[in-house]
Amino acid sequence: MASAIPIAKGLDHVVVDRSSISWVGGGTGELVYRGFDIDALVPGVPYESVVHLLLYGEPPSADPSPEVAAALRAHQRPPPGVLSIADAIPAGQPPLEALRTILSALGDGSFGYPPTREDGFRLIAQAPVLLARYVRRSAGGAPIEPDPALSHAENYLGMVTGRRPAPAAVRALESYLVLLADHGMNASTFALRVAISTQSDLASAATAALATLKGPLHGGAPAKVSEMLDAVGDAGRAEAWIAERLARKEILFGFGHRAYKTEDPRNLLLHAIARRVADPARLRLAEAVEDRGLAALRAAKPGARLYTNVEFYGAVVLESVGLPRELFTPTFAVARTAGWAAHALEQAADNRLIRPEMEYVGPPAGRRWPRPRATA
Amino acid sequence: MASAIPIAKGLDHVVVDRSSISWVGGGTGELVYRGFDIDALVPGVPYESVVHLLLYGEPPSADPSPEVAAALRAHQRPPPGVLSIADAIPAGQPPLEALRTILSALGDGSFGYPPTREDGFRLIAQAPVLLARYVRRSAGGAPIEPDPALSHAENYLGMVTGRRPAPAAVRALESYLVLLADHGMNASTFALRVAISTQSDLASAATAALATLKGPLHGGAPAKVSEMLDAVGDAGRAEAWIAERLARKEILFGFGHRAYKTEDPRNLLLHAIARRVADPARLRLAEAVEDRGLAALRAAKPGARLYTNVEFYGAVVLESVGLPRELFTPTFAVARTAGWAAHALEQAADNRLIRPEMEYVGPPAGRRWPRPRATA
């Protein structure tokens, strides 16, 4: 039934809008937030200041952004109705499922259209608090309340692990949050913009984004990198393990990216961070898997421009700061709430309903129901 | 900063995929489900049989579909963990917000990729049960359990209103559910397919769809038709009321549709149903508003192909069967779960990650952070 109509399946190369939030230079390996290369932000620029940059368009007057720090503090305590839903999620559910329900629970009727910066602050502030609360309860612990004296990154890491984190771990996590804060028109951000384009609200749209981030082709796979490293076990076994796996036509996790045809700049920075915070044996193992994996993949496909992606050293960094694997994707989402908020504001500022078409290739019209219909 | 890159804002006329589920003939006023014009289904073909048609591609062997009726019965009782979340949603929240959280709650880790027909039956069966349970609790009533002896439409109407519905009301609601079961690549279905394209699951994707349906540019506006009819109050006042409203540059709800350049075939059928079930004075009022509204809009824009849309007589029908306005959009969603399930299966059967591009128009790269960065 295929016809001559050109089908933009996957929407590759379809430019859906203009945006001034971030630029993904897939050919050159660049990621830019409002004119700032991520190398100009990581390490050292606080997450609060990057939230400021993304939501206001310009850097704050001081670091960490006083406006954003105050707004996040002001919204750190979710309202009772939201807490009651979050506290009803059965312990033991995957935290990523719980986080989707938590984001939906934020939408209690008080988020409207158009979305506001304040809506964004509520989302950014409350997602980690509620996620950590769920994780603690799932582990049989009491919730740890956010400490207004701590940074966003330190609060999150402390609430979710139940320990006062080491300064190096906080710095590493903060860099991760900054690096994952936005990434152009990825699938979850696109889903968010589709939702906003109907004049839906930010809580709804962020829920749609999380529902989309969840898939392993987007954000749902980083834990598999850690599982893969465990399975290899030792740097010396990397080559044989990879050869065997590829012979079984199974994929290597953390390799390749739709946008980047060179090194993913986030992964390079996360590799540098891993060198500082990771267990040396684990780092050697990861580097061996990367090295042998790329060699094997390139040998199988000469000329392929293939590199490890942000999930690869992202997983090593998240392991190293003490996060369990089931929190890797939720932590990605916690970082991305900033970008989602910025994109919601941008979409609403010059909105048009996003509604593509499809080509109908089913049976031609005019079929008759095989039985008499009930009379009305 | 606009450049020469063509921007497909709104994705108008971008054909994103092929589909054999439904065809929207916007020029001719047709809606076809797998070869069956909706006129061949409404009135009289049970919702269960239309679910069968959408999910299996062919009509069932008998009406109502024995397979679908059995599957929906089998899934009518949500698991305790899902109930616990649904029962924690604060009473008094808009049911549409509650329904988004309910759909998310279905995703307890047991929905996977690829989605299955069974996943679809769970979604279709449990969404109305949980929504009705919430609505009853919000109204201070005890939940009414689904009765396996009743049809999907009768169960829903009885559970949500707390009364045994009149047969004519059940038939009218059933027709509404059939007419709203699918509609090509609309925004919520597209959001669902974006989510599935990352290999996310059906509970997540349906949550994303509902988040998108919520916007007034998609499914969030039908209650406004009823409010508008109330405001007009009497058929004799329609002309003056509309003139005044248009003079204030305010829109008329239930008029116009992006896809249809002629009568929306669903609206024609719903008008016929309204003639049977609506209060005569209310029907006259609606017809007067339609008539005077179209006359005024066409006078203001000669040559415009403008008609009332499915929300117009949809609202009149939903009022007439006893549903409160805040349930209009949730009831639309209850109908659409069938189409969402079908589209999730179709997307997964030949999947490609849906990830468009955008043109970066922000400040050029190379900016330097205004202050020294913290050392890592």
Boltz contact constraints between the chains, C-beta under 6 A:
constraints:
  - contact:
      token1: [A, 5]
      token2: [B, 15]
      max_distance: 6.0
  - contact:
      token1: [A, 7]
      token2: [B, 15]
      max_distance: 6.0
  - contact:
      token1: [A, 8]
      token2: [B, 14]
      max_distance: 6.0
  - contact:
      token1: [A, 8]
      token2: [B, 16]
      max_distance: 6.0
  - contact:
      token1: [A, 9]
      token2: [B, 17]
      max_distance: 6.0
  - contact:
      token1: [A, 9]
      token2: [B, 352]
      max_distance: 6.0
  - contact:
      token1: [A, 10]
      token2: [B, 352]
      max_distance: 6.0
  - contact:
      token1: [A, 10]
      token2: [B, 353]
      max_distance: 6.0
  - contact:
      token1: [A, 10]
      token2: [B, 354]
      max_distance: 6.0
  - contact:
      token1: [A, 11]
      token2: [B, 354]
      max_distance: 6.0
  - contact:
      token1: [A, 11]
      token2: [B, 356]
      max_distance: 6.0
  - contact:
      token1: [A, 14]
      token2: [B, 8]
      max_distance: 6.0
  - contact:
      token1: [A, 14]
      token2: [B, 356]
      max_distance: 6.0
  - contact:
      token1: [A, 15]
      token2: [B, 5]
      max_distance: 6.0
  - contact:
      token1: [A, 15]
      token2: [B, 7]
      max_distance: 6.0
  - contact:
      token1: [A, 15]
      token2: [B, 357]
      max_distance: 6.0
  - contact:
      token1: [A, 15]
      token2: [B, 359]
      max_distance: 6.0
  - contact:
      token1: [A, 16]
      token2: [B, 8]
      max_distance: 6.0
  - contact:
      token1: [A, 16]
      token2: [B, 356]
      max_distance: 6.0
  - contact:
      token1: [A, 16]
      token2: [B, 358]
      max_distance: 6.0
  - contact:
      token1: [A, 17]
      token2: [B, 9]
      max_distance: 6.0
  - contact:
      token1: [A, 17]
      token2: [B, 358]
      max_distance: 6.0
  - contact:
      token1: [A, 18]
      token2: [B, 359]
      max_distance: 6.0
  - contact:
      token1: [A, 18]
      token2: [B, 361]
      max_distance: 6.0
  - contact:
      token1: [A, 19]
      token2: [B, 358]
      max_distance: 6.0
  - contact:
      token1: [A, 20]
      token2: [B, 361]
      max_distance: 6.0
  - contact:
      token1: [A, 20]
      token2: [B, 362]
      max_distance: 6.0
  - contact:
      token1: [A, 23]
      token2: [B, 360]
      max_distance: 6.0
  - contact:
      token1: [A, 32]
      token2: [B, 365]
      max_distance: 6.0
  - contact:
      token1: [A, 34]
      token2: [B, 362]
      max_distance: 6.0
  - contact:
      token1: [A, 34]
      token2: [B, 363]
      max_distance: 6.0
  - contact:
      token1: [A, 35]
      token2: [B, 362]
      max_distance: 6.0
  - contact:
      token1: [A, 35]
      token2: [B, 363]
      max_distance: 6.0
  - contact:
      token1: [A, 35]
      token2: [B, 367]
      max_distance: 6.0
  - contact:
      token1: [A, 36]
      token2: [B, 367]
      max_distance: 6.0
  - contact:
      token1: [A, 37]
      token2: [B, 365]
      max_distance: 6.0
  - contact:
      token1: [A, 40]
      token2: [B, 369]
      max_distance: 6.0
  - contact:
      token1: [A, 43]
      token2: [B, 376]
      max_distance: 6.0
  - contact:
      token1: [A, 44]
      token2: [B, 373]
      max_distance: 6.0
  - contact:
      token1: [A, 44]
      token2: [B, 374]
      max_distance: 6.0
  - contact:
      token1: [A, 45]
      token2: [B, 369]
      max_distance: 6.0
  - contact:
      token1: [A, 45]
      token2: [B, 373]
      max_distance: 6.0
  - contact:
      token1: [A, 59]
      token2: [B, 370]
      max_distance: 6.0
  - contact:
      token1: [A, 63]
      token2: [B, 371]
      max_distance: 6.0
  - contact:
      token1: [A, 81]
      token2: [B, 90]
      max_distance: 6.0
  - contact:
      token1: [A, 84]
      token2: [B, 88]
      max_distance: 6.0
  - contact:
      token1: [A, 85]
      token2: [B, 88]
      max_distance: 6.0
  - contact:
      token1: [A, 85]
      token2: [B, 89]
      max_distance: 6.0
  - contact:
      token1: [A, 88]
      token2: [B, 84]
      max_distance: 6.0
  - contact:
      token1: [A, 88]
      token2: [B, 85]
      max_distance: 6.0
  - contact:
      token1: [A, 88]
      token2: [B, 88]
      max_distance: 6.0
  - contact:
      token1: [A, 89]
      token2: [B, 85]
      max_distance: 6.0
  - contact:
      token1: [A, 90]
      token2: [B, 81]
      max_distance: 6.0
  - contact:
      token1: [A, 93]
      token2: [B, 108]
      max_distance: 6.0
  - contact:
      token1: [A, 93]
      token2: [B, 109]
      max_distance: 6.0
  - contact:
      token1: [A, 94]
      token2: [B, 109]
      max_distance: 6.0
  - contact:
      token1: [A, 97]
      token2: [B, 107]
      max_distance: 6.0
  - contact:
      token1: [A, 97]
      token2: [B, 109]
      max_distance: 6.0
  - contact:
      token1: [A, 100]
      token2: [B, 104]
      max_distance: 6.0
  - contact:
      token1: [A, 101]
      token2: [B, 104]
      max_distance: 6.0
  - contact:
      token1: [A, 101]
      token2: [B, 105]
      max_distance: 6.0
  - contact:
      token1: [A, 104]
      token2: [B, 100]
      max_distance: 6.0
  - contact:
      token1: [A, 104]
      token2: [B, 101]
      max_distance: 6.0
  - contact:
      token1: [A, 104]
      token2: [B, 104]
      max_distance: 6.0
  - contact:
      token1: [A, 105]
      token2: [B, 101]
      max_distance: 6.0
  - contact:
      token1: [A, 107]
      token2: [B, 97]
      max_distance: 6.0
  - contact:
      token1: [A, 108]
      token2: [B, 93]
      max_distance: 6.0
  - contact:
      token1: [A, 109]
      token2: [B, 93]
      max_distance: 6.0
  - contact:
      token1: [A, 109]
      token2: [B, 94]
      max_distance: 6.0
  - contact:
      token1: [A, 109]
      token2: [B, 97]
      max_distance: 6.0
  - contact:
      token1: [A, 171]
      token2: [B, 376]
      max_distance: 6.0
  - contact:
      token1: [A, 185]
      token2: [B, 356]
      max_distance: 6.0
  - contact:
      token1: [A, 185]
      token2: [B, 357]
      max_distance: 6.0
  - contact:
      token1: [A, 185]
      token2: [B, 358]
      max_distance: 6.0
  - contact:
      token1: [A, 187]
      token2: [B, 194]
      max_distance: 6.0
  - contact:
      token1: [A, 187]
      token2: [B, 198]
      max_distance: 6.0
  - contact:
      token1: [A, 187]
      token2: [B, 355]
      max_distance: 6.0
  - contact:
      token1: [A, 191]
      token2: [B, 191]
      max_distance: 6.0
  - contact:
      token1: [A, 191]
      token2: [B, 194]
      max_distance: 6.0
  - contact:
      token1: [A, 191]
      token2: [B, 208]
      max_distance: 6.0
  - contact:
      token1: [A, 194]
      token2: [B, 187]
      max_distance: 6.0
  - contact:
      token1: [A, 194]
      token2: [B, 191]
      max_distance: 6.0
  - contact:
      token1: [A, 194]
      token2: [B, 212]
      max_distance: 6.0
  - contact:
      token1: [A, 195]
      token2: [B, 211]
      max_distance: 6.0
  - contact:
      token1: [A, 195]
      token2: [B, 212]
      max_distance: 6.0
  - contact:
      token1: [A, 198]
      token2: [B, 187]
      max_distance: 6.0
  - contact:
      token1: [A, 198]
      token2: [B, 212]
      max_distance: 6.0
  - contact:
      token1: [A, 198]
      token2: [B, 215]
      max_distance: 6.0
  - contact:
      token1: [A, 198]
      token2: [B, 217]
      max_distance: 6.0
  - contact:
      token1: [A, 198]
      token2: [B, 218]
      max_distance: 6.0
  - contact:
      token1: [A, 199]
      token2: [B, 215]
      max_distance: 6.0
  - contact:
      token1: [A, 199]
      token2: [B, 216]
      max_distance: 6.0
  - contact:
      token1: [A, 199]
      token2: [B, 217]
      max_distance: 6.0
  - contact:
      token1: [A, 200]
      token2: [B, 211]
      max_distance: 6.0
  - contact:
      token1: [A, 200]
      token2: [B, 214]
      max_distance: 6.0
  - contact:
      token1: [A, 200]
      token2: [B, 215]
      max_distance: 6.0
  - contact:
      token1: [A, 204]
      token2: [B, 211]
      max_distance: 6.0
  - contact:
      token1: [A, 204]
      token2: [B, 214]
      max_distance: 6.0
  - contact:
      token1: [A, 207]
      token2: [B, 207]
      max_distance: 6.0
  - contact:
      token1: [A, 207]
      token2: [B, 211]
      max_distance: 6.0
  - contact:
      token1: [A, 208]
      token2: [B, 191]
      max_distance: 6.0
  - contact:
      token1: [A, 208]
      token2: [B, 208]
      max_distance: 6.0
  - contact:
      token1: [A, 208]
      token2: [B, 211]
      max_distance: 6.0
  - contact:
      token1: [A, 211]
      token2: [B, 195]
      max_distance: 6.0
  - contact:
      token1: [A, 211]
      token2: [B, 200]
      max_distance: 6.0
  - contact:
      token1: [A, 211]
      token2: [B, 204]
      max_distance: 6.0
  - contact:
      token1: [A, 211]
      token2: [B, 207]
      max_distance: 6.0
  - contact:
      token1: [A, 211]
      token2: [B, 208]
      max_distance: 6.0
  - contact:
      token1: [A, 212]
      token2: [B, 194]
      max_distance: 6.0
  - contact:
      token1: [A, 212]
      token2: [B, 195]
      max_distance: 6.0
  - contact:
      token1: [A, 212]
      token2: [B, 198]
      max_distance: 6.0
  - contact:
      token1: [A, 214]
      token2: [B, 200]
      max_distance: 6.0
  - contact:
      token1: [A, 214]
      token2: [B, 204]
      max_distance: 6.0
  - contact:
      token1: [A, 215]
      token2: [B, 198]
      max_distance: 6.0
  - contact:
      token1: [A, 215]
      token2: [B, 199]
      max_distance: 6.0
  - contact:
      token1: [A, 215]
      token2: [B, 200]
      max_distance: 6.0
  - contact:
      token1: [A, 216]
      token2: [B, 199]
      max_distance: 6.0
  - contact:
      token1: [A, 217]
      token2: [B, 198]
      max_distance: 6.0
  - contact:
      token1: [A, 217]
      token2: [B, 199]
      max_distance: 6.0
  - contact:
      token1: [A, 217]
      token2: [B, 353]
      max_distance: 6.0
  - contact:
      token1: [A, 218]
      token2: [B, 198]
      max_distance: 6.0
  - contact:
      token1: [A, 352]
      token2: [B, 9]
      max_distance: 6.0
  - contact:
      token1: [A, 352]
      token2: [B, 10]
      max_distance: 6.0
  - contact:
      token1: [A, 353]
      token2: [B, 10]
      max_distance: 6.0
  - contact:
      token1: [A, 353]
      token2: [B, 217]
      max_distance: 6.0
  - contact:
      token1: [A, 354]
      token2: [B, 10]
      max_distance: 6.0
  - contact:
      token1: [A, 354]
      token2: [B, 11]
      max_distance: 6.0
  - contact:
      token1: [A, 355]
      token2: [B, 187]
      max_distance: 6.0
  - contact:
      token1: [A, 356]
      token2: [B, 11]
      max_distance: 6.0
  - contact:
      token1: [A, 356]
      token2: [B, 14]
      max_distance: 6.0
  - contact:
      token1: [A, 356]
      token2: [B, 16]
      max_distance: 6.0
  - contact:
      token1: [A, 356]
      token2: [B, 185]
      max_distance: 6.0
  - contact:
      token1: [A, 357]
      token2: [B, 15]
      max_distance: 6.0
  - contact:
      token1: [A, 357]
      token2: [B, 185]
      max_distance: 6.0
  - contact:
      token1: [A, 358]
      token2: [B, 16]
      max_distance: 6.0
  - contact:
      token1: [A, 358]
      token2: [B, 17]
      max_distance: 6.0
  - contact:
      token1: [A, 358]
      token2: [B, 19]
      max_distance: 6.0
  - contact:
      token1: [A, 358]
      token2: [B, 185]
      max_distance: 6.0
  - contact:
      token1: [A, 359]
      token2: [B, 15]
      max_distance: 6.0
  - contact:
      token1: [A, 359]
      token2: [B, 18]
      max_distance: 6.0
  - contact:
      token1: [A, 360]
      token2: [B, 23]
      max_distance: 6.0
  - contact:
      token1: [A, 361]
      token2: [B, 18]
      max_distance: 6.0
  - contact:
      token1: [A, 361]
      token2: [B, 20]
      max_distance: 6.0
  - contact:
      token1: [A, 362]
      token2: [B, 20]
      max_distance: 6.0
  - contact:
      token1: [A, 362]
      token2: [B, 34]
      max_distance: 6.0
  - contact:
      token1: [A, 362]
      token2: [B, 35]
      max_distance: 6.0
  - contact:
      token1: [A, 363]
      token2: [B, 34]
      max_distance: 6.0
  - contact:
      token1: [A, 363]
      token2: [B, 35]
      max_distance: 6.0
  - contact:
      token1: [A, 365]
      token2: [B, 32]
      max_distance: 6.0
  - contact:
      token1: [A, 365]
      token2: [B, 37]
      max_distance: 6.0
  - contact:
      token1: [A, 367]
      token2: [B, 35]
      max_distance: 6.0
  - contact:
      token1: [A, 367]
      token2: [B, 36]
      max_distance: 6.0
  - contact:
      token1: [A, 369]
      token2: [B, 40]
      max_distance: 6.0
  - contact:
      token1: [A, 369]
      token2: [B, 45]
      max_distance: 6.0
  - contact:
      token1: [A, 370]
      token2: [B, 59]
      max_distance: 6.0
  - contact:
      token1: [A, 371]
      token2: [B, 63]
      max_distance: 6.0
  - contact:
      token1: [A, 373]
      token2: [B, 44]
      max_distance: 6.0
  - contact:
      token1: [A, 373]
      token2: [B, 45]
      max_distance: 6.0
  - contact:
      token1: [A, 374]
      token2: [B, 44]
      max_distance: 6.0
  - contact:
      token1: [A, 376]
      token2: [B, 43]
      max_distance: 6.0
  - contact:
      token1: [A, 376]
      token2: [B, 171]
      max_distance: 6.0
